[in-house]
């Protein structure tokens, strides 16, 4: 069942709110924006998929830009994810700067490809 209020198994809309319990009452509460670590983890998962999906099938095949992006960034993203397990202000600042630079570069690339 998808809907907590009635038996609809095929929802017709999506609401991006979480449920919070306060004094036994259910209320809708806005979700917190994702942390840098959560965003980086999503990006890491995407890179893992790209590394497999866009891998060249022959030595003469041209390398896909998504495959190159994955190969270039997987190690550093994994490093920052490892560092973020035990938060340290210096590491968090470094992680935030890395993500902001990466995010800006990806937005520019997205605009170029549009």
ABEGO torsion letter per residue (X at the ends): XABAABABABBABBBBBBBBBBGGBBBBBBBBBBBAAAAAAAAAAAAAAAAAAABBABAABBBBAAAAAAAAAAAAAAAAAAAAABBBAAAAAAAAAAAAAAAAAAAAAAAAAX
